[in-house]
Amino acid sequence: MKHVVKHDLDHEVAKRATDKAFAAYRERFAKYNPDFQWVDDKKGTVSFEAKGVKIKGGLELKPGAIEMDLEVPFLLRPFTGKAMEVIDSEFRKWIAKAKAGEV
């Protein structure tokens, strides 16, 4: 499942906003064991657990967008909409903070 969050930040600020978004997500949703690790300057790996199943994927910073692609098992697909809403909301909150100079 692919999800794109558009932004107008430069690369370094978008990267900091991404780090802050995942830190907040880890804190708020610790029971889902969320994890995010940078692989290089633009790409990272994402994982979390839902209903006892590990969901993995990747994240890539592109000019003007943060793209996340998750491998969601068939049985969990009905829940992906809500999960992506929460992730999207967290990203948008931190993008707004970055624009305001708070990141």
C-alpha positions, 0 to 999 in steps of 0.5 A: 500500500503506497501513501504520499504526503506532499510538502514544500520543505527542503530535504534536510527539514523534511528529514527532520520532520520525518524523524519527529513524526516517527518519534511522536508515533513511537510514543503515542502508539508504543503498543504497535512496536513502531520502528523506523531506521534510515538506510541512507540519506533518502530512504528508510525502513518502517515496521510495526505490528497490528493484531500480532502481524508485523507490517513492513515497508519503506519510506523515501524522501523525494522532492516535495513528497514523503512516500511510504510503501507498506506490505500489508497482509490481506487480513489487515487491509480493512484496517489500513485506511485508519492506520494511514490516516493516523500516519498522515496526520502525524506527518502533516502536523510535523510538516506544519511545525517545520514550516513554522521553524519549530523543527 
